[in-house]
Amino acid sequence: MTYCTRHTVELQCHPTTRAQSVRGIQVQVGWEQGGALALTFSLTGDVVRLRIPTPQPSRRADGLWQHTCFEAFIRHEGEPGYYEFNFAPSGAWAAYAFSRYRDGAPLAQDVDPCIAVRRAEQQLELDALMRLECLPLVPLRARLQLALSAVIEDEQGGLSYWALTHPPGNPDFHHPDAFVLELERPEATRVSAPAEGGKR
């Protein structure tokens, strides 16, 4: 995956959950040439002791957060509305639109993200590529605020919760204070060039 601008951030495990088989989770965030938002989640640890969904054809599905999945929440700076995206190592995905805190429904638009997964004994990586033009809550020239997170299921069904930051209390990826990563669209990506070879 080729980025024109990128940031690498670390997710933190919620203090009330255990994650003995996970050493860490990093996320690389950037813009691919042409303006698509690109995310790479990289988990290191004893991957064979985690429950990782079997790869399947890409499809929309609900309830992905009940098992191993990676998540991105996106909003326009200063606005209460936001989007939630879930990406499972199986290739399944989910997308939701919220008008304000936890007041939302499945996203009507079919964003159909491109998901790629690489798995090894000590590492699990998931790439997610999304075009945001169809999302009315994030105007083309908006400064974006992101909350990035992950739910990891171990071999015994225990869940650990990871995020850039955790508000006080139980894990809450929707909390307004979780949107701590600010991202501007580079000038080079604000006018999208036609992709070579047709639609990806």
MIDOSE-1310 file (N, C-alpha, C; in nm, 2 decimals, decimal comma, always signed):
residues 200
mtyc	+0,09/-0,12/+0,00/+0,00/+0,00/+0,00/+0,09/+0,12/+0,00; +0,06/+0,22/-0,09/+0,15/+0,34/-0,10/+0,07/+0,46/-0,05; +0,14/+0,52/+0,05/+0,08/+0,64/+0,11/+0,15/+0,77/+0,06; +0,07/+0,88/+0,05/+0,13/+1,01/+0,02/+0,15/+1,08/+0,15
trht	+0,08/+1,05/+0,26/+0,10/+1,11/+0,39/+0,07/+1,00/+0,49; +0,14/+0,99/+0,60/+0,11/+0,88/+0,69/+0,15/+0,91/+0,83; +0,08/+0,85/+0,93/+0,11/+0,86/+1,07/+0,10/+0,72/+1,12; +0,19/+0,69/+1,22/+0,19/+0,56/+1,29/+0,15/+0,59/+1,44
velq	+0,05/+0,52/+1,49/+0,01/+0,54/+1,62/+0,00/+0,41/+1,69; +0,00/+0,41/+1,83/-0,01/+0,29/+1,91/-0,15/+0,28/+1,98; -0,21/+0,16/+1,98/-0,33/+0,14/+2,05/-0,29/+0,09/+2,19; -0,37/+0,13/+2,29/-0,35/+0,09/+2,43/-0,46/-0,01/+2,47
chpt	-0,42/-0,11/+2,55/-0,52/-0,20/+2,60/-0,59/-0,14/+2,72; -0,73/-0,16/+2,72/-0,80/-0,11/+2,84/-0,76/-0,17/+2,96; -0,74/-0,10/+3,07/-0,68/-0,15/+3,20/-0,76/-0,26/+3,26; -0,89/-0,27/+3,23/-0,97/-0,38/+3,29/-0,97/-0,51/+3,21
traq	-0,91/-0,51/+3,10/-0,91/-0,63/+3,02/-0,77/-0,69/+3,00; -0,76/-0,82/+2,99/-0,63/-0,88/+2,98/-0,60/-0,92/+2,83; -0,47/-0,92/+2,80/-0,43/-0,95/+2,66/-0,29/-1,01/+2,66; -0,28/-1,13/+2,73/-0,15/-1,19/+2,75/-0,09/-1,23/+2,62
svrg	-0,17/-1,26/+2,51/-0,11/-1,31/+2,39/-0,08/-1,20/+2,29; -0,11/-1,07/+2,33/-0,08/-0,96/+2,24/+0,02/-0,87/+2,30; +0,13/-0,84/+2,22/+0,23/-0,75/+2,27/+0,20/-0,61/+2,23; +0,14/-0,58/+2,13/+0,10/-0,45/+2,09/+0,03/-0,44/+1,96
iqvq	-0,04/-0,33/+1,93/-0,11/-0,30/+1,81/-0,07/-0,16/+1,76; -0,02/-0,15/+1,64/+0,01/-0,02/+1,58/-0,09/+0,00/+1,46; -0,11/+0,12/+1,43/-0,20/+0,16/+1,32/-0,13/+0,26/+1,23; -0,11/+0,23/+1,11/-0,06/+0,33/+1,01/-0,18/+0,39/+0,94
vgwe	-0,18/+0,52/+0,94/-0,30/+0,60/+0,88/-0,24/+0,69/+0,77; -0,30/+0,69/+0,66/-0,26/+0,78/+0,55/-0,35/+0,79/+0,44; -0,31/+0,87/+0,34/-0,39/+0,89/+0,22/-0,32/+0,82/+0,10; -0,39/+0,73/+0,03/-0,33/+0,68/-0,09/-0,35/+0,78/-0,20
qgga	-0,26/+0,77/-0,30/-0,27/+0,85/-0,42/-0,41/+0,84/-0,48; -0,47/+0,96/-0,49/-0,61/+0,96/-0,54/-0,71/+0,99/-0,44; -0,67/+0,99/-0,31/-0,76/+1,04/-0,21/-0,83/+0,94/-0,12; -0,80/+0,81/-0,13/-0,86/+0,71/-0,05/-0,79/+0,71/+0,09
lalt	-0,87/+0,69/+0,20/-0,81/+0,68/+0,33/-0,76/+0,54/+0,35; -0,64/+0,52/+0,39/-0,58/+0,39/+0,40/-0,53/+0,37/+0,55; -0,57/+0,25/+0,60/-0,54/+0,21/+0,74/-0,47/+0,07/+0,73; -0,36/+0,06/+0,81/-0,30/-0,07/+0,83/-0,29/-0,09/+0,98
fslt	-0,36/-0,19/+1,03/-0,36/-0,24/+1,16/-0,25/-0,35/+1,17; -0,16/-0,34/+1,26/-0,05/-0,44/+1,28/-0,05/-0,49/+1,42; -0,09/-0,61/+1,44/-0,09/-0,67/+1,58/+0,03/-0,77/+1,59; +0,11/-0,75/+1,69/+0,22/-0,85/+1,72/+0,19/-0,92/+1,85
gdvv	+0,23/-1,05/+1,85/+0,21/-1,13/+1,97/+0,20/-1,28/+1,93; +0,14/-1,36/+2,01/+0,13/-1,50/+1,99/+0,00/-1,52/+1,92; +0,00/-1,50/+1,79/-0,12/-1,50/+1,71/-0,19/-1,64/+1,71; -0,12/-1,74/+1,72/-0,18/-1,88/+1,72/-0,27/-1,90/+1,84
rlri	-0,25/-1,81/+1,94/-0,34/-1,83/+2,06/-0,46/-1,73/+2,06; -0,48/-1,67/+1,94/-0,60/-1,58/+1,93/-0,70/-1,65/+1,83; -0,82/-1,61/+1,85/-0,93/-1,65/+1,76/-0,94/-1,55/+1,64; -0,89/-1,60/+1,53/-0,89/-1,51/+1,41/-0,99/-1,57/+1,31
ptpq	-1,09/-1,49/+1,27/-1,19/-1,55/+1,17/-1,13/-1,60/+1,05; -1,18/-1,71/+0,99/-1,13/-1,76/+0,87/-1,17/-1,67/+0,75; -1,07/-1,65/+0,66/-1,10/-1,56/+0,54/-1,22/-1,61/+0,46; -1,30/-1,52/+0,42/-1,42/-1,54/+0,34/-1,43/-1,43/+0,23
psrr	-1,52/-1,45/+0,13/-1,55/-1,34/+0,04/-1,59/-1,21/+0,12; -1,55/-1,10/+0,07/-1,59/-0,97/+0,14/-1,74/-0,95/+0,14; -1,79/-0,91/+0,25/-1,94/-0,89/+0,27/-1,96/-0,80/+0,38; -2,08/-0,74/+0,38/-2,13/-0,66/+0,49/-2,19/-0,75/+0,60
adgl	-2,15/-0,72/+0,73/-2,21/-0,81/+0,84/-2,21/-0,72/+0,96; -2,30/-0,76/+1,05/-2,32/-0,69/+1,18/-2,26/-0,78/+1,29; -2,23/-0,72/+1,41/-2,19/-0,79/+1,52/-2,04/-0,83/+1,52; -1,96/-0,77/+1,43/-1,82/-0,80/+1,42/-1,74/-0,77/+1,54
wqht	-1,79/-0,67/+1,62/-1,72/-0,63/+1,74/-1,72/-0,74/+1,85; -1,80/-0,85/+1,83/-1,81/-0,95/+1,93/-1,69/-1,05/+1,92; -1,62/-1,03/+1,82/-1,50/-1,12/+1,80/-1,38/-1,03/+1,75; -1,27/-1,09/+1,71/-1,16/-1,01/+1,66/-1,20/-0,92/+1,55
cfea	-1,18/-0,79/+1,56/-1,20/-0,70/+1,45/-1,13/-0,57/+1,48; -1,11/-0,49/+1,38/-1,04/-0,36/+1,39/-1,14/-0,25/+1,35; -1,13/-0,13/+1,41/-1,24/-0,03/+1,40/-1,18/+0,11/+1,38; -1,25/+0,18/+1,30/-1,22/+0,33/+1,28/-1,35/+0,41/+1,29
firh	-1,34/+0,52/+1,37/-1,45/+0,61/+1,38/-1,40/+0,74/+1,33; -1,48/+0,81/+1,24/-1,44/+0,93/+1,17/-1,55/+1,03/+1,18; -1,50/+1,16/+1,21/-1,60/+1,27/+1,22/-1,53/+1,39/+1,16; -1,61/+1,49/+1,13/-1,57/+1,62/+1,09/-1,54/+1,70/+1,21
egep	-1,43/+1,77/+1,22/-1,39/+1,84/+1,34/-1,50/+1,93/+1,39; -1,54/+1,92/+1,51/-1,64/+2,01/+1,57/-1,79/+1,97/+1,55; -1,81/+1,85/+1,48/-1,94/+1,81/+1,46/-1,98/+1,69/+1,54; -2,10/+1,67/+1,59/-2,14/+1,56/+1,67/-2,16/+1,43/+1,60
gyye	-2,19/+1,44/+1,47/-2,21/+1,32/+1,39/-2,08/+1,25/+1,35; -2,09/+1,12/+1,33/-1,96/+1,05/+1,30/-2,00/+0,91/+1,23; -1,90/+0,85/+1,18/-1,91/+0,72/+1,12/-1,83/+0,61/+1,19; -1,88/+0,49/+1,19/-1,81/+0,38/+1,25/-1,79/+0,27/+1,14
fnfa	-1,66/+0,22/+1,13/-1,63/+0,12/+1,04/-1,57/+0,00/+1,11; -1,61/-0,12/+1,09/-1,55/-0,24/+1,15/-1,49/-0,32/+1,03; -1,37/-0,38/+1,06/-1,31/-0,46/+0,96/-1,26/-0,59/+1,03; -1,31/-0,70/+0,98/-1,28/-0,83/+1,04/-1,17/-0,90/+0,96
psga	-1,08/-0,98/+1,02/-0,98/-1,05/+0,94/-1,04/-1,15/+0,84; -1,17/-1,18/+0,86/-1,24/-1,27/+0,76/-1,26/-1,20/+0,63; -1,25/-1,06/+0,63/-1,29/-0,99/+0,51/-1,42/-0,92/+0,52; -1,50/-0,96/+0,63/-1,63/-0,90/+0,65/-1,61/-0,75/+0,70
waay	-1,71/-0,67/+0,68/-1,70/-0,53/+0,72/-1,84/-0,48/+0,76; -1,84/-0,37/+0,83/-1,96/-0,30/+0,87/-1,94/-0,15/+0,87; -2,05/-0,08/+0,85/-2,04/+0,07/+0,85/-2,17/+0,12/+0,90; -2,16/+0,22/+0,99/-2,27/+0,28/+1,06/-2,25/+0,44/+1,06
afsr	-2,37/+0,51/+1,05/-2,37/+0,65/+1,06/-2,44/+0,69/+1,19; -2,38/+0,79/+1,26/-2,44/+0,84/+1,39/-2,46/+0,99/+1,38; -2,58/+1,03/+1,42/-2,61/+1,18/+1,42/-2,55/+1,24/+1,54; -2,53/+1,16/+1,65/-2,47/+1,21/+1,77/-2,43/+1,08/+1,85
yrdg	-2,38/+1,10/+1,97/-2,32/+0,99/+2,05/-2,42/+0,87/+2,06; -2,38/+0,76/+2,00/-2,45/+0,63/+1,99/-2,59/+0,64/+1,94; -2,62/+0,74/+1,86/-2,75/+0,75/+1,80/-2,73/+0,73/+1,65; -2,74/+0,60/+1,61/-2,71/+0,58/+1,47/-2,78/+0,45/+1,41
apla	-2,74/+0,42/+1,29/-2,80/+0,31/+1,22/-2,70/+0,26/+1,11; -2,72/+0,14/+1,05/-2,63/+0,10/+0,94/-2,62/+0,21/+0,83; -2,50/+0,23/+0,78/-2,48/+0,33/+0,68/-2,56/+0,28/+0,55; -2,64/+0,38/+0,49/-2,71/+0,34/+0,37/-2,62/+0,33/+0,25
qdvd	-2,52/+0,41/+0,24/-2,43/+0,40/+0,13/-2,34/+0,27/+0,13; -2,31/+0,21/+0,02/-2,23/+0,09/+0,01/-2,09/+0,14/-0,01; -2,01/+0,15/+0,10/-1,87/+0,20/+0,08/-1,78/+0,09/+0,04; -1,81/-0,03/+0,06/-1,74/-0,15/+0,01/-1,59/-0,13/+0,02
pcia	-1,53/-0,13/+0,14/-1,39/-0,11/+0,16/-1,31/-0,22/+0,10; -1,19/-0,20/+0,06/-1,10/-0,30/+0,02/-1,02/-0,35/+0,14; -1,02/-0,48/+0,17/-0,96/-0,53/+0,29/-0,86/-0,64/+0,24; -0,74/-0,63/+0,30/-0,64/-0,74/+0,28/-0,58/-0,78/+0,41
vrra	-0,55/-0,91/+0,43/-0,51/-0,96/+0,56/-0,38/-1,04/+0,53; -0,28/-1,02/+0,62/-0,16/-1,10/+0,62/-0,14/-1,16/+0,76; -0,12/-1,29/+0,77/-0,11/-1,35/+0,90/+0,01/-1,44/+0,91; +0,09/-1,43/+1,02/+0,20/-1,51/+1,05/+0,19/-1,55/+1,19
eqql	+0,29/-1,63/+1,24/+0,28/-1,68/+1,38/+0,29/-1,57/+1,48; +0,36/-1,46/+1,45/+0,38/-1,36/+1,55/+0,32/-1,22/+1,50; +0,25/-1,22/+1,39/+0,20/-1,09/+1,34/+0,07/-1,11/+1,26; -0,02/-1,02/+1,28/-0,15/-1,02/+1,20/-0,16/-0,87/+1,15
elda	-0,17/-0,86/+1,02/-0,19/-0,72/+0,96/-0,32/-0,72/+0,88; -0,39/-0,61/+0,89/-0,51/-0,59/+0,81/-0,50/-0,45/+0,75; -0,51/-0,45/+0,62/-0,52/-0,32/+0,54/-0,67/-0,29/+0,51; -0,71/-0,17/+0,53/-0,84/-0,13/+0,48/-0,83/+0,00/+0,41
lmrl	-0,89/+0,00/+0,29/-0,88/+0,12/+0,20/-1,03/+0,17/+0,17; -1,05/+0,29/+0,20/-1,19/+0,35/+0,19/-1,19/+0,48/+0,12; -1,29/+0,50/+0,03/-1,31/+0,62/-0,03/-1,42/+0,69/+0,05; -1,40/+0,82/+0,08/-1,50/+0,89/+0,17/-1,59/+0,99/+0,09
eclp	-1,58/+1,00/-0,04/-1,66/+1,10/-0,11/-1,81/+1,09/-0,09; -1,86/+0,97/-0,06/-2,00/+0,95/-0,05/-2,05/+0,98/+0,09; -1,97/+1,02/+0,18/-2,01/+1,04/+0,32/-2,04/+1,18/+0,35; -2,17/+1,22/+0,36/-2,20/+1,36/+0,38/-2,15/+1,43/+0,51
lvpl	-2,12/+1,35/+0,61/-2,07/+1,41/+0,74/-1,93/+1,45/+0,73; -1,85/+1,41/+0,63/-1,71/+1,44/+0,62/-1,69/+1,51/+0,48; -1,71/+1,65/+0,47/-1,69/+1,72/+0,35/-1,55/+1,70/+0,30; -1,54/+1,72/+0,17/-1,41/+1,70/+0,10/-1,29/+1,77/+0,16
rarl	-1,31/+1,89/+0,20/-1,19/+1,97/+0,26/-1,19/+1,97/+0,41; -1,27/+1,89/+0,47/-1,28/+1,89/+0,62/-1,15/+1,84/+0,69; -1,12/+1,89/+0,80/-1,02/+1,83/+0,89/-1,09/+1,72/+0,96; -1,04/+1,60/+0,96/-1,10/+1,48/+1,02/-1,04/+1,46/+1,16
qlal	-1,13/+1,40/+1,24/-1,09/+1,35/+1,37/-1,12/+1,20/+1,37; -1,02/+1,12/+1,41/-1,04/+0,97/+1,41/-1,02/+0,92/+1,55; -1,10/+0,81/+1,57/-1,08/+0,72/+1,69/-1,05/+0,59/+1,63; -0,94/+0,53/+1,67/-0,90/+0,40/+1,62/-0,90/+0,29/+1,73
savi	-0,95/+0,17/+1,70/-0,96/+0,08/+1,81/-0,96/-0,07/+1,76; -0,96/-0,16/+1,85/-0,96/-0,30/+1,81/-1,02/-0,38/+1,92; -1,09/-0,49/+1,89/-1,13/-0,59/+1,98/-1,06/-0,72/+1,94; -0,99/-0,78/+2,04/-0,91/-0,90/+2,01/-0,97/-1,02/+2,10
edeq	-1,00/-1,13/+2,04/-1,05/-1,24/+2,11/-0,94/-1,35/+2,12; -0,92/-1,40/+2,25/-0,82/-1,50/+2,27/-0,88/-1,64/+2,25; -0,79/-1,74/+2,26/-0,84/-1,88/+2,23/-0,94/-1,93/+2,32; -0,96/-1,87/+2,44/-1,07/-1,91/+2,53/-1,19/-1,82/+2,52
ggls	-1,20/-1,73/+2,43/-1,31/-1,65/+2,41/-1,31/-1,52/+2,49; -1,20/-1,49/+2,56/-1,19/-1,36/+2,63/-1,16/-1,25/+2,53; -1,22/-1,13/+2,56/-1,20/-1,01/+2,47/-1,11/-0,91/+2,54; -1,02/-0,85/+2,47/-0,95/-0,73/+2,51/-0,98/-0,62/+2,42
ywal	-0,98/-0,50/+2,48/-1,03/-0,38/+2,41/-0,91/-0,28/+2,40; -0,88/-0,23/+2,27/-0,77/-0,15/+2,24/-0,81/-0,02/+2,18; -0,75/+0,09/+2,21/-0,79/+0,22/+2,15/-0,67/+0,32/+2,17; -0,68/+0,43/+2,10/-0,57/+0,53/+2,11/-0,57/+0,59/+2,25
thpp	-0,69/+0,60/+2,31/-0,70/+0,65/+2,45/-0,83/+0,59/+2,50; -0,84/+0,57/+2,63/-0,96/+0,52/+2,69/-1,02/+0,62/+2,79; -1,14/+0,67/+2,77/-1,21/+0,75/+2,87/-1,22/+0,67/+3,00; -1,25/+0,74/+3,12/-1,27/+0,67/+3,24/-1,39/+0,57/+3,23
gnpd	-1,38/+0,46/+3,30/-1,50/+0,37/+3,30/-1,48/+0,25/+3,21; -1,58/+0,19/+3,17/-1,58/+0,07/+3,08/-1,53/+0,11/+2,94; -1,48/+0,02/+2,87/-1,44/+0,05/+2,73/-1,56/+0,11/+2,65; -1,52/+0,22/+2,58/-1,63/+0,30/+2,51/-1,56/+0,37/+2,39
fhhp	-1,56/+0,30/+2,28/-1,50/+0,35/+2,16/-1,57/+0,47/+2,10; -1,70/+0,49/+2,13/-1,78/+0,59/+2,08/-1,76/+0,73/+2,15; -1,70/+0,72/+2,27/-1,69/+0,84/+2,35/-1,62/+0,96/+2,28; -1,68/+1,08/+2,29/-1,62/+1,20/+2,22/-1,47/+1,22/+2,24
dafv	-1,43/+1,18/+2,36/-1,29/+1,20/+2,40/-1,19/+1,10/+2,33; -1,25/+1,00/+2,26/-1,17/+0,90/+2,19/-1,12/+0,95/+2,05; -1,18/+1,06/+2,00/-1,14/+1,11/+1,87/-1,02/+1,20/+1,88; -0,90/+1,14/+1,90/-0,78/+1,22/+1,93/-0,68/+1,24/+1,82
lele	-0,70/+1,16/+1,71/-0,61/+1,17/+1,59/-0,67/+1,26/+1,49; -0,60/+1,38/+1,46/-0,65/+1,47/+1,36/-0,58/+1,45/+1,23; -0,65/+1,45/+1,12/-0,60/+1,42/+0,99/-0,65/+1,52/+0,89; -0,56/+1,58/+0,82/-0,60/+1,67/+0,71/-0,57/+1,60/+0,58
rpea	-0,65/+1,63/+0,48/-0,63/+1,58/+0,35/-0,52/+1,66/+0,28; -0,42/+1,59/+0,23/-0,31/+1,67/+0,16/-0,37/+1,74/+0,03; -0,30/+1,85/+0,00/-0,35/+1,92/-0,12/-0,35/+1,83/-0,24; -0,25/+1,74/-0,25/-0,24/+1,66/-0,37/-0,35/+1,56/-0,39
trvs	-0,43/+1,53/-0,28/-0,54/+1,44/-0,29/-0,67/+1,50/-0,29; -0,68/+1,63/-0,28/-0,81/+1,70/-0,28/-0,88/+1,70/-0,41; -0,81/+1,69/-0,52/-0,86/+1,67/-0,65/-0,82/+1,53/-0,70; -0,91/+1,43/-0,70/-0,88/+1,30/-0,73/-0,86/+1,28/-0,88
apae	-0,74/+1,21/-0,91/-0,72/+1,18/-1,05/-0,79/+1,05/-1,08; -0,83/+1,03/-1,21/-0,89/+0,90/-1,25/-0,79/+0,79/-1,22; -0,84/+0,68/-1,17/-0,76/+0,56/-1,14/-0,73/+0,49/-1,27; -0,60/+0,45/-1,29/-0,57/+0,37/-1,40/-0,63/+0,23/-1,40
ggkr	-0,67/+0,18/-1,51/-0,72/+0,05/-1,51/-0,86/+0,03/-1,46; -0,94/+0,14/-1,45/-1,07/+0,13/-1,41/-1,09/+0,13/-1,26; -1,21/+0,09/-1,21/-1,25/+0,09/-1,07/-1,18/-0,02/-1,00; -1,13/+0,02/-0,87/-1,06/-0,09/-0,79/-1,17/-0,16/-0,71
